[in-house]
């Protein structure tokens, strides 16, 4: 069986650093075998730290808080989960075969807590509860590991709660944060200053295609097409290679440029894009919403016939309302994620037009629409293609800044039509 880092695509330098740190963490445990709670150093070491050696502090290659940064699809959460498995590995290597590796990668390890935000933000209540639980002694005798995906969604109060824990870390707790960058808009400067940063890059299409062939059994030609169309995003490439509905949605998005024949057509295209994102989001969350509501109602006594059952369910209105609020936030997040995937595909089309207008010696992102992009390049020239690409990127930034998606998309469509 491959080790836990096998699915971290195109990140050789990061894997070397994480292996070194996992070995150093194992050395900390060995050095503190007589001590029931050996601690990591609180200061974040530099990336040049070497493996522990005789006469050196065994924690010199390891620290208690990490930030994994990189563009979407680079594998931030994959790297964090793999590193967590390596820390829990009985061999300290991330062998992929021991119970610690198996349970961590499967999401069932008792000492590894994954925070995967479903809504637009991570609130202070959730973070305080997590920090409290993370302060307990590891049940497996190794480390308590907290993995926070999309740490850029921490509210200010939640970030302060996390900062307190990172400033005064429990002796056997490691925090792994994932964020697009170390910019203050993504992660606070005070948290960043107490963490070691592991920068990840967009993996090359060839590496993504190799993973699709090896791990998912995708045909090589389909894998190469999907990897290029997904622009290095492993998850998106897998969806394109295996999901016909994902391919249909992509084709509809890439048909947008030739639909923009006037103002009315621009607004129609915007509506179609928004409605498609809403439908995709609804399909992805409906089943989970129904299951959650049914489970909560059952726990609150719904369907019961005993004395007081009716009163109990009437008194549960507040909890049901809170559930609906969380589900609404999750649906909004799902809609924005679906819309962002469409915008990335559209940006790839205008990027192809720009590179063709400039006669740049690079392969197109969307090989199946290369002819259409070439026609656009002749019609718009490089400057026009660049303006359209900037309009798509500006739309993504506006939505990220909480501009209503419909307004942002309508403005983008008008800019694409006018050029």
C-alpha positions in Angstrom: 0.0 0.0 0.0 1.4 3.5 -0.8 2.3 5.8 2.0 0.1 8.7 3.1 1.9 11.3 0.9 1.2 9.4 -2.3 -1.8 11.5 -3.2 0.0 14.8 -2.7 0.4 15.6 -6.4 3.4 17.6 -7.6 4.6 18.8 -4.2 8.0 17.0 -3.8 9.6 19.8 -1.7 6.7 20.0 0.7 6.7 16.2 1.1 10.4 16.2 2.0 9.7 18.9 4.6 6.7 17.1 6.1 8.5 13.7 6.3 11.4 15.4 8.1 9.0 17.0 10.6 7.2 13.7 11.2 10.5 12.0 11.9 11.4 14.8 14.3 8.0 14.5 16.1 8.6 10.8 16.5 12.0 11.6 18.0 10.3 14.0 20.5 8.2 11.1 21.7 11.1 8.7 21.9 13.2 11.3 23.8 10.3 11.9 26.2 9.4 8.3 26.7 10.1 8.7 30.4 8.0 11.9 30.5 4.3 11.5 30.2 3.8 14.8 28.3 6.9 15.8 26.1 6.2 19.1 24.5 7.1 20.7 21.2 8.9 24.0 21.1 6.5 26.9 20.8 8.5 28.9 18.2 8.1 28.1 14.6 11.4 26.9 13.1 12.6 27.7 9.7 12.2 25.4 6.7 15.9 24.6 6.8 15.8 22.7 10.0 17.5 19.3 9.8 16.5 16.0 11.1 17.2 15.5 14.7 20.6 14.1 15.4 22.6 13.0 18.4 23.2 15.9 20.7 20.4 18.1 19.1 17.0 19.0 20.4 14.7 16.3 18.9 12.0 19.0 18.4 14.2 21.1 16.1 12.5 19.8 13.0 9.0 20.1 14.3 6.7 22.7 15.7 3.2 22.9 17.1 1.4 25.0 14.4 1.5 24.9 10.6 -0.2 26.7 7.7 -0.6 25.0 4.3 -1.0 27.6 1.6 -1.5 27.3 -2.2 -4.0 27.9 -5.0 -7.3 25.9 -5.2 -6.6 22.4 -6.1 -3.0 22.4 -4.9 -3.8 19.9 -2.2 -3.8 22.0 1.0 -6.2 19.7 2.9 -4.6 16.6 1.4 -1.2 17.7 2.7 -2.7 18.5 6.1 -4.4 15.1 6.5 -1.4 13.2 5.2 0.9 15.0 7.7 -1.6 14.3 10.5 -1.4 10.6 9.6 2.4 10.7 9.6 2.2 12.2 13.1 0.0 9.4 14.3 1.9 6.7 12.5 3.5 4.2 14.8 6.7 4.3 12.8 6.7 8.1 12.5 6.9 7.9 8.7 3.4 7.9 7.4 3.7 4.3 6.2 0.1 4.0 5.2 -0.2 0.5 6.7 -0.4 0.9 10.5 -3.7 1.6 12.4 -2.7 5.3 13.0 -2.4 5.9 9.2 -5.5 4.0 8.3 -7.8 5.7 10.8 -6.5 9.2 10.2 -6.8 8.9 6.4 -10.3 7.3 6.9 -11.3 10.2 9.2 -11.9 8.0 12.3 -8.9 8.6 14.4 -9.9 9.6 18.0 -7.1 12.1 18.3 -7.4 13.8 14.9 -10.2 16.5 14.6 -11.1 17.8 11.1 -12.8 21.1 10.8 -14.4 21.3 7.4 -16.6 24.4 7.2 -19.9 23.9 5.4 -21.1 27.5 5.7 -19.6 30.8 4.9 -17.5 31.1 8.1 -16.2 29.3 11.2 -17.8 30.8 14.3 -16.2 31.4 17.7 -18.5 28.9 19.5 -17.2 26.1 17.2 -13.6 27.1 17.6 -13.8 27.4 21.4 -15.3 23.9 21.7 -12.6 22.6 19.4 -9.7 24.2 21.3 -11.2 22.8 24.6 -11.3 19.3 23.2 -7.8 19.6 21.7 -6.3 20.4 25.1 -7.0 16.8 26.3 -4.3 14.1 26.5 -4.1 12.0 23.3 -5.9 8.7 23.8 -3.4 6.9 21.5 -0.3 8.2 23.2 1.0 10.3 20.4 -0.5 13.7 19.3 -3.7 15.5 19.4 -4.0 17.0 15.8 -6.4 19.7 14.8 -6.9 20.2 11.0 -8.8 23.3 10.0 -9.6 23.4 6.3 -10.4 26.9 4.9 -8.9 28.7 7.9 -9.5 31.9 5.9 -13.2 31.5 6.9 -12.4 32.1 10.6 -14.4 35.0 12.0 -12.3 37.5 13.9 -13.6 36.2 17.3 -12.9 32.6 16.2 -9.4 33.6 15.1 -8.7 35.1 18.5 -9.8 31.9 20.2 -7.5 29.9 18.0 -4.7 32.4 18.6 -4.9 31.9 22.3 -4.5 28.2 21.9 -1.5 28.6 19.5 0.2 31.1 21.8 -0.1 28.7 24.8 -0.3 25.3 23.1 -1.0 22.1 25.1 2.1 20.0 25.2 0.9 17.3 22.8 -1.3 19.2 20.4 -0.5 20.2 16.8 -2.6 22.7 14.8 -2.7 22.4 11.0 -4.3 25.3 9.1 -5.2 25.5 5.4 -5.5 28.8 3.7 -5.0 30.2 0.2 -2.1 32.5 1.3 -0.6 34.2 4.3 -2.1 37.5 3.3 -3.9 39.2 6.2 -7.1 38.9 4.3 -6.7 35.1 4.5 -5.0 34.5 7.9 -4.3 37.0 10.6 -0.7 38.2 11.0 -0.6 37.2 14.6 -1.5 33.6 13.8 0.8 33.5 10.9 3.8 34.7 13.0 3.4 31.6 15.3 3.1 29.0 12.5 5.5 27.4 10.0 4.3 27.9 6.5 4.3 25.1 3.9 3.7 26.7 0.4 2.2 24.4 -2.2 2.1 25.1 -5.9 -0.4 24.3 -8.6 0.5 20.8 -9.7 1.4 20.2 -13.4 -1.3 18.7 -15.6 0.9 15.7 -16.3 1.2 14.9 -12.6 -2.6 15.2 -12.2 -3.2 12.9 -15.2 -0.9 10.3 -13.8 -2.8 10.2 -10.5 -6.1 9.9 -12.3 -4.8 6.9 -14.3 -3.1 5.2 -11.3 -5.6 5.8 -8.6 -8.9 6.2 -10.3 -8.5 3.9 -13.4 -9.2 6.7 -15.9 -8.2 6.2 -19.5 -4.9 8.0 -20.2 -6.4 10.3 -23.0 -9.4 11.2 -20.8 -7.1 11.9 -17.8 -4.8 14.2 -19.9 -7.8 16.1 -21.2 -9.4 16.4 -17.7 -6.2 17.5 -16.0 -5.6 20.3 -18.6 -9.3 21.4 -18.4 -9.2 21.5 -14.6 -6.1 23.7 -14.7 -4.2 21.6 -12.2 -7.1 21.1 -9.7 -7.1 17.4 -8.8 -10.6 17.3 -7.5 -12.1 19.1 -10.4 -10.1 16.9 -12.8 -11.6 13.8 -11.2 -15.1 15.1 -11.5 -14.6 16.0 -15.2 -13.2 12.5 -15.9 -15.8 10.6 -14.1 -19.0 12.6 -14.0 -21.0 13.2 -17.2 -23.1 15.9 -15.5 -19.9 17.9 -14.7 -18.9 17.7 -18.3 -22.3 19.0 -19.4 -22.1 21.9 -17.0 -18.6 22.8 -18.3 -19.8 22.7 -21.9 -22.7 25.0 -21.1 -20.3 27.5 -19.5 -17.9 27.4 -22.4 -20.8 28.2 -24.7 -21.3 31.5 -23.0 -18.9 33.6 -25.2 -20.8 32.8 -28.4 -24.2 33.6 -26.7 -23.2 37.2 -25.9 -24.8 38.9 -28.9 -26.5 41.8 -27.1 -27.6 43.3 -23.8 -30.5 40.9 -23.5 -28.4 37.9 -24.3 -25.9 39.0 -21.6 -28.6 39.1 -18.9 -30.0 35.8 -20.2 -26.5 34.2 -19.9 -26.1 35.6 -16.4 -29.4 34.1 -15.3 -28.6 30.7 -16.9 -25.2 30.6 -15.1 -26.7 31.6 -11.7 -29.6 29.1 -12.1 -27.3 26.3 -13.0 -25.1 27.0 -9.9 -28.2 27.0 -7.7 -29.4 23.7 -9.2 -26.0 22.1 -8.7 -25.8 23.4 -5.1 -29.3 22.2 -4.3 -28.6 18.7 -5.6 -25.5 18.5 -3.5 -27.0 19.5 -0.2 -30.7 18.3 -0.4 -30.0 14.7 0.8 -27.7 15.9 3.7 -30.3 18.5 4.8 -33.1 15.9 4.8 -31.1 13.4 6.8 -30.0 16.0 9.3 -33.5 17.3 9.9 -34.9 13.8 10.3 -32.2 12.9 12.8 -32.7 16.0 14.9 -36.5 15.6 14.9 -36.1 12.0 16.0 -33.7 13.0 18.8 -36.2 15.6 20.0 -39.0 13.2 20.1 -40.8 13.5 16.8 -43.2 10.7 16.2 -43.3 9.7 19.8 -46.6 8.8 21.5 -45.6 9.0 25.1 -46.6 11.6 27.6 -44.9 14.9 26.9 -43.7 14.0 23.4 -45.9 16.6 21.6 -44.7 19.3 24.1 -41.1 18.3 23.6 -41.2 18.8 19.8 -43.0 22.1 20.2 -40.3 23.3 22.5 -37.6 22.3 20.0 -38.4 25.1 17.5 -35.2 27.0 18.4 -33.0 24.0 17.6 -34.8 23.4 14.3 -34.4 27.1 13.5 -30.7 26.9 14.2 -30.3 23.8 12.0 -32.1 25.6 9.2 -29.8 28.6 9.6 -26.7 26.3 9.2 -28.2 24.5 6.3 -29.0 27.8 4.5 -25.4 28.9 5.1 -24.1 25.6 3.6 -26.4 26.0 0.6 -25.0 29.5 0.0 -21.5 28.2 0.2 -22.3 25.3 -2.2 -23.8 27.7 -4.7 -20.8 30.0 -4.6 -18.4 27.1 -5.0 -20.4 25.8 -8.0 -20.4 29.3 -9.5 -16.7 29.7 -8.9 -16.0 26.5 -10.8 -17.9 27.8 -13.7 -16.0 31.1 -13.6 -12.6 29.2 -13.5 -13.6 27.4 -16.7 -14.7 30.7 -18.3 -11.4 32.3 -17.3 -9.6 29.4 -18.9 -11.3 30.1 -22.2 -10.3 33.8 -22.3 -6.8 32.8 -21.2 -6.6 30.6 -24.3 -7.8 33.5 -26.5 -5.2 35.7 -24.9 -2.3 33.3 -25.4 -3.4 32.7 -29.0 -3.6 36.4 -29.7 0.0 36.8 -28.3 1.1 33.6 -30.2 2.5 32.3 -26.9 4.0 28.8 -27.1 1.8 27.2 -24.5 -0.9 24.6 -24.7 -4.6 25.6 -24.4 -6.5 24.9 -21.3 -9.6 23.8 -23.2 -8.5 21.8 -26.2 -12.1 21.1 -27.2 -12.9 24.9 -27.6 -9.5 25.9 -29.0 -11.0 26.8 -32.4 -13.6 29.1 -30.8 -10.9 30.7 -28.7 -8.8 31.2 -31.8 -11.7 32.9 -33.5 -12.1 35.2 -30.5 -8.4 36.0 -30.5 -8.6 37.2 -34.1 -11.7 39.2 -33.4 -10.7 40.8 -30.1 -6.9 40.9 -30.3 -4.7 40.6 -27.2 -6.0 43.7 -25.4 -9.6 42.7 -25.8 -9.0 39.1 -24.6 -7.1 40.5 -21.6 -10.0 42.8 -20.7 -12.4 39.9 -20.8 -10.2 37.7 -18.7 -9.9 40.5 -16.2 -13.7 40.9 -16.1 -14.0 37.2 -15.1 -11.4 37.5 -12.4 -13.0 40.7 -11.1 -16.3 38.8 -10.8 -14.7 36.1 -8.7 -13.1 38.7 -6.5 -16.5 40.5 -6.1 -18.3 37.4 -5.1 -15.5 36.6 -2.6 -16.1 40.0 -1.1 -19.8 39.2 -0.6 -21.2 41.0 -3.6 -24.5 39.3 -4.5 -23.6 36.7 -7.1 -26.4 37.8 -9.6 -25.2 41.4 -9.6 -21.6 40.4 -10.0 -22.3 37.9 -12.8 -24.6 40.4 -14.7 -21.8 43.0 -14.5 -19.3 40.5 -15.8 -21.5 39.4 -18.7 -22.0 43.0 -19.8 -18.3 43.6 -19.7 -17.6 40.4 -21.7 -20.2 41.6 -24.3 -18.8 45.2 -24.6 -15.2 44.1 -24.3 
